[in-house]
């Protein structure tokens, strides 16, 4: 079994050879914790969790290090905290906790390390100082910017020339920039904005430098795999490559770059204005996390995915059929076909297809390996069944009242109350809540 991965940098699918088989290293860009994570954010969490599991299976649990950061300093965070009138730290702690609860509900293992940006400011300052000293960055008007003209191959990940990137991007026009594409490494902070002392005055880091500094801290100058969503190829990952290579004497930051495809909802781009914007927490209120996870894995990670209600229903039915005949194994023993599929650039659809032909043990092993356990399914199914039962009882009570059968109406109300469900009759109809 040879693991082969598609590399966005080279546009080829090649055999994966780690720099050190006893220390396989992967970095994946994590959330900016200013709001609930949306369902698109769930895709990289699930995809790279499966890769993490496969790497551990191949090289041993003790020989794989997976780093996924938390961005807890960002202008969106500042704005949301001000909007909610709460301290920034309170917002980031709350949102980070909810994110971890959500991805855990999706069956994701915790990464080896989950660094926070605010805890690595000295590393960022040191990297910026090195970039200035080597002529790749400059200070101007309280800012420090990376000089993209100093790197001849800038744009090699996105495969676009500098002129193309300028024409196709919305770039901040600022008088202190030498080049429109120069990007911020450090920017000034006023008294109301989070900031740290630095050689360039009190300020805060730019987004791109955060990941480079944290990845370098925990994985070294060059590591094996850098992952994230396809939307991060440019400018975020392009800028990571530029600043990391220039601060590390030209050494590549990662040998393999992997990106999952876009997610649409019911055939359209997800947007609040379109009414099809869903957070992971929204969906977990109605669907078991295992169904959401399975629905993601039925598409190849590099392909766009259309997230539909019909697809969720089909995923639920498929899992229920499999759970009827087997329990996922804690120590999986899937078939060779299953691992051959996963080893072919993480081909989860082919791996799932192999489970259809597998015996009960191999099916159970494959489900266990992919991160499934029907405990959560049973809990979620019961919760949904309870909700349906309450709705049916309310409908029966309304029918009894319409027939002036008040004894039956009162019996249904009292029966629900004995189960901790309080009914409330109002102008808009009957609602219910759990008794406090």
C-alpha positions in Angstrom: 0.0 0.0 0.0 1.6 3.3 -1.2 0.0 6.6 0.0 -0.3 8.9 -3.0 -1.5 12.6 -2.5 -2.3 15.4 -4.9 -0.1 18.3 -4.4 -1.6 21.7 -5.3 1.9 23.2 -5.7 3.0 20.7 -8.4 -0.5 19.8 -9.7 0.5 16.1 -9.7 -0.5 13.1 -7.6 2.6 11.5 -6.3 3.8 8.9 -3.8 4.1 10.5 -0.3 7.5 10.2 1.2 7.7 11.9 4.6 10.8 13.9 5.5 11.2 11.7 8.6 9.0 8.6 8.9 9.3 8.8 12.7 8.1 12.4 12.7 5.4 13.0 10.1 4.1 16.5 10.3 0.9 18.2 9.1 -0.4 21.7 9.6 -4.0 22.7 8.8 -5.4 26.3 9.0 -8.0 26.4 11.8 -10.9 28.8 12.6 -11.0 32.5 13.3 -13.0 32.5 16.4 -15.4 35.4 16.1 -18.6 33.4 15.3 -20.1 29.9 15.0 -18.3 27.9 12.4 -20.4 27.3 9.2 -20.8 24.0 7.5 -18.1 24.9 4.9 -15.6 25.1 7.8 -16.6 21.5 8.7 -15.2 20.1 5.5 -11.5 20.6 6.1 -11.9 19.5 9.8 -13.4 16.2 8.6 -11.1 15.7 5.6 -7.9 16.2 7.4 -9.1 14.2 10.4 -9.4 11.2 8.0 -5.9 11.9 6.7 -4.6 12.2 10.3 -6.1 8.8 11.0 -4.5 7.3 7.9 -1.1 8.8 8.6 -1.3 7.3 12.2 -2.3 4.0 10.8 0.6 4.0 8.3 3.4 5.4 10.5 2.2 4.8 14.0 0.3 7.1 16.4 3.4 8.3 18.2 5.1 9.3 14.9 2.5 11.8 13.5 2.1 15.4 14.7 -1.0 17.3 13.5 -1.2 21.0 14.2 -4.4 23.0 13.7 -4.3 26.6 14.9 -6.9 29.0 16.4 -6.8 32.5 15.1 -7.8 34.6 18.1 -6.6 38.0 17.0 -8.3 39.5 14.0 -10.3 42.6 13.0 -13.4 40.5 12.7 -13.0 39.4 16.3 -12.6 43.0 17.4 -15.7 44.1 15.5 -17.9 41.3 16.8 -16.8 41.8 20.4 -17.6 45.5 20.1 -21.0 44.7 18.6 -21.8 42.3 21.4 -20.3 44.6 24.0 -18.2 41.9 25.6 -14.4 41.6 26.1 -12.5 40.1 23.2 -11.1 37.3 25.3 -14.6 36.3 26.4 -15.7 36.1 22.8 -12.7 34.1 21.6 -12.9 31.6 24.5 -16.6 31.1 24.0 -16.3 30.6 20.2 -13.2 28.4 20.4 -15.1 26.1 22.9 -18.1 25.9 20.7 -15.9 25.1 17.7 -14.3 22.2 19.5 -17.6 20.9 20.7 -18.9 21.0 17.1 -16.0 19.3 15.4 -16.0 16.7 18.2 -19.6 16.0 17.5 -18.6 15.5 13.8 -16.3 12.7 15.0 -13.0 14.5 14.6 -10.0 13.6 16.8 -8.3 16.5 18.6 -5.1 17.5 16.8 -1.7 17.0 18.5 -1.3 20.7 19.1 -3.9 23.5 18.9 -1.9 26.8 19.2 -3.5 30.2 19.7 -2.2 33.1 17.7 -2.1 35.4 20.8 0.2 33.1 22.6 2.9 33.3 19.8 3.4 37.0 19.2 7.2 36.8 20.1 7.7 34.2 17.3 5.8 36.4 14.8 7.9 39.5 15.8 11.1 37.5 15.4 10.1 36.3 12.0 9.2 39.8 10.9 12.6 41.1 12.1 14.3 38.4 10.0 12.4 39.3 6.9 13.3 43.0 7.3 17.0 42.1 7.9 17.1 40.0 4.7 15.5 42.7 2.6 12.1 41.0 2.1 10.1 43.4 4.3 10.0 47.1 5.2 8.5 49.3 7.9 6.3 52.2 6.8 3.9 54.4 8.7 3.7 52.1 11.7 3.2 49.1 9.5 5.5 46.3 8.3 4.9 44.9 4.9 6.2 42.0 2.8 7.8 43.2 -0.4 6.4 40.8 -3.0 8.8 42.1 -5.7 11.7 40.7 -3.6 10.5 37.1 -4.3 10.8 36.2 -8.0 8.5 33.1 -7.8 5.7 34.8 -5.8 2.5 33.4 -7.2 3.8 29.8 -7.7 1.0 28.2 -5.7 -1.8 30.0 -7.3 0.1 29.8 -10.6 -0.6 33.4 -11.5 1.7 36.3 -12.4 1.9 39.4 -10.3 0.0 41.4 -12.9 -2.8 38.7 -12.9 -3.0 38.8 -9.2 -3.3 42.5 -9.0 -6.0 42.5 -11.7 -8.0 39.7 -10.1 -7.8 40.8 -6.5 -9.2 43.4 -4.3 -6.1 44.9 -2.8 -5.9 47.5 -0.1 -4.6 50.8 -1.6 -2.4 52.5 0.9 0.2 55.3 0.4 2.8 53.5 2.5 2.9 50.4 0.1 5.7 50.1 -2.4 3.6 47.7 -4.5 -0.2 47.2 -4.4 0.3 43.4 -3.6 2.6 44.0 -0.6 0.8 42.4 2.3 0.8 43.4 6.0 3.0 41.6 8.5 2.3 44.0 11.4 -0.1 46.9 11.8 -0.5 49.6 14.5 -3.2 49.3 17.2 -5.0 52.2 18.9 -5.8 52.2 22.6 -9.1 50.4 22.1 -7.6 47.6 19.9 -5.6 44.6 21.1 -1.9 45.2 20.7 1.6 44.2 21.7 4.9 46.1 22.0 7.2 45.7 19.1 10.2 47.4 17.4 7.6 49.2 15.2 5.4 50.4 18.0 2.4 48.9 19.7 0.5 46.8 17.2 -0.8 43.4 16.1 0.2 40.8 13.5 -1.3 40.4 10.1 -3.2 37.1 9.4 -0.7 35.4 7.2 2.3 35.7 9.5 0.4 34.0 12.3 0.2 30.6 10.6 3.9 30.7 9.4 5.1 31.5 13.0 2.9 28.8 14.6 3.7 26.1 12.0 7.5 26.8 12.4 7.3 26.7 16.1 5.7 23.2 16.3 6.8 21.6 13.0 10.1 23.2 12.0 11.1 25.2 9.0 10.0 22.5 6.6 7.3 19.9 7.3 5.4 17.4 5.2 1.8 18.5 4.6 0.0 21.9 4.7 -3.8 21.7 4.3 -6.8 23.9 4.1 -9.8 24.9 2.0 -9.3 25.8 -1.7 -10.3 29.4 -0.9 -7.0 29.8 1.1 -4.7 29.1 -1.9 -4.5 32.8 -2.6 -3.7 35.0 -0.8 -3.2 33.2 2.5 -1.2 30.2 1.5 0.7 32.0 -1.2 1.7 34.6 1.4 2.7 31.9 3.9 5.0 30.4 1.3 6.6 33.7 0.5 7.3 34.9 4.1 8.3 31.4 5.4 10.7 30.7 2.5 12.3 34.1 2.8 12.8 33.9 6.5 14.2 30.3 6.3 16.8 30.8 3.7 14.7 29.5 0.8 13.7 26.3 2.5 10.1 25.3 1.5 7.5 25.5 4.3 5.8 22.2 3.2 6.5 19.6 0.6 2.8 18.8 -0.1 0.0 21.3 -0.2 -3.5 19.9 0.0 -6.8 21.7 -0.5 -10.4 20.6 -0.2 -13.0 21.9 -2.7 -15.8 24.4 -2.3 -19.1 23.6 -0.6 -22.5 24.7 -2.0 -25.9 24.3 -0.4 -28.7 23.1 -2.6 -26.8 24.1 -5.7 -26.0 27.7 -4.6 -23.1 29.4 -3.0 -23.8 29.6 0.7 -24.7 33.1 1.8 -26.8 34.7 4.6 -28.5 36.8 1.9 -29.6 33.6 0.1 -31.1 32.1 3.2 -28.9 29.0 2.8 -26.3 29.8 5.4 -26.0 27.1 8.1 -23.6 26.8 11.0 -22.4 23.4 12.2 -24.4 24.0 15.4 -27.6 24.7 13.4 -27.3 21.4 11.6 -26.4 19.4 14.7 -29.7 20.5 16.2 -31.5 18.5 13.6 -29.0 15.9 12.3 -26.6 13.5 14.0 -23.0 14.5 13.6 -22.3 11.1 12.1 -24.7 11.9 9.2 -23.1 15.2 8.5 -19.7 13.6 8.5 -20.7 10.7 6.3 -22.4 13.1 3.9 -19.1 15.0 3.5 -17.1 11.8 2.9 -19.3 10.6 0.2 -17.6 13.2 -2.1 -13.9 13.2 -2.9 -12.3 16.0 -0.9 -10.9 17.9 -3.9 -14.3 18.0 -5.7 -17.0 20.6 -5.0 -19.7 19.3 -2.8 -23.4 20.1 -3.0 -24.8 19.9 0.5 -28.5 19.0 0.2 -31.3 17.8 2.4 -31.8 14.8 0.1 -28.2 13.9 0.5 -28.4 14.1 4.2 -31.5 11.8 4.3 -29.7 9.3 2.0 -26.6 9.4 4.2 -28.7 8.8 7.4 -30.5 5.8 5.8 -27.3 4.3 4.6 -25.7 4.6 8.1 -28.8 3.2 9.8 -28.8 0.1 7.5 -25.1 -0.5 8.3 -25.6 0.1 12.0 -28.5 -2.5 11.9 -26.0 -5.2 11.0 -22.8 -4.2 12.8 -21.2 -2.1 15.5 -18.1 0.0 14.4 -15.0 -1.6 15.8 -12.6 0.3 18.2 -9.7 -1.6 16.7 -10.6 -1.6 13.0 -9.6 -4.3 10.5 -10.9 -3.0 7.2 -10.3 -4.7 3.9 -7.3 -4.1 1.6 -9.6 -2.5 -0.9 -10.7 0.0 1.7 -7.1 1.1 2.5 -6.1 1.0 -1.2 -8.9 3.5 -1.8 -7.9 5.8 1.0 -4.3 5.6 0.0 -5.2 6.9 -3.5 -5.4 10.6 -2.5 -7.9 10.0 0.3 -10.6 8.6 -2.0 -13.3 8.3 0.6 -16.1 7.6 -2.0 -14.2 4.5 -3.2 -13.5 3.5 0.4 -17.2 3.7 1.2 -18.1 1.7 -2.0 -15.7 -1.0 -0.8 -17.7 -1.3 2.4 -20.8 -2.3 0.4 -19.1 -5.5 -0.6 -17.4 -6.1 2.7 -18.2 -8.7 5.3 -19.5 -7.6 8.7 -16.1 -7.4 10.3 -14.5 -5.4 7.5 -17.6 -3.1 7.3 -17.4 -2.5 11.1 -13.6 -1.9 10.8 -14.1 0.6 7.9 -16.8 2.6 9.8 -14.6 2.6 12.9 -11.6 3.8 11.0 -13.5 6.6 9.3 -14.5 7.9 12.8 -18.0 6.5 13.1 -19.7 5.2 16.3 -23.4 4.6 16.4 -23.7 5.8 20.0 -24.3 9.4 18.8 -26.6 8.2 16.1 -28.8 6.5 18.7 -28.9 9.6 20.9 -29.8 11.9 18.0 -32.4 9.5 16.6 -34.0 9.3 20.0 -34.0 13.1 20.4 -35.7 13.5 17.0 -38.2 10.7 17.8 -39.1 12.6 21.0 -39.6 15.8 19.1 -41.9 14.1 16.6 -43.8 12.4 19.4 -44.4 15.8 21.2 -45.6 17.4 18.0 -48.0 14.4 17.4 -49.3 14.8 21.0 -49.9 18.5 20.5 -51.8 17.8 17.3 -53.9 15.2 19.1 -54.7 17.6 21.9 -55.7 20.3 19.5 -58.0 17.8 17.7 -59.5 16.9 21.1 -60.2 20.5 22.0 -61.8 21.1 18.6 -64.1 18.2 19.3 -64.8 19.7 22.8 -63.3 16.6 24.3 -61.7 18.5 27.1 -61.0 15.5 29.3 -58.8 14.0 26.6 -57.2 17.4 26.0 -56.3 17.7 29.7 -55.1 14.1 29.8 -52.6 14.7 26.9 -51.4 18.0 28.6 -50.9 16.3 31.9 -49.2 13.3 30.3 -46.7 15.6 28.7 -46.2 17.5 31.9 -45.4 14.3 33.7 -42.6 13.8 31.1 -41.2 17.3 31.8 -42.8 19.0 28.8 -44.8 22.2 29.5 -47.3 23.3 26.9 -48.1 27.0 26.3 -51.2 28.1 24.5 -51.1 31.5 22.8 -52.4 33.6 19.9 -49.9 32.0 17.6 -50.8 28.4 18.6 -49.3 25.9 21.1 -45.6 25.8 21.9 -43.7 23.7 24.3 -40.6 23.8 26.5 -38.7 21.6 28.8 -39.8 22.0 32.5 -37.2 23.9 34.5 
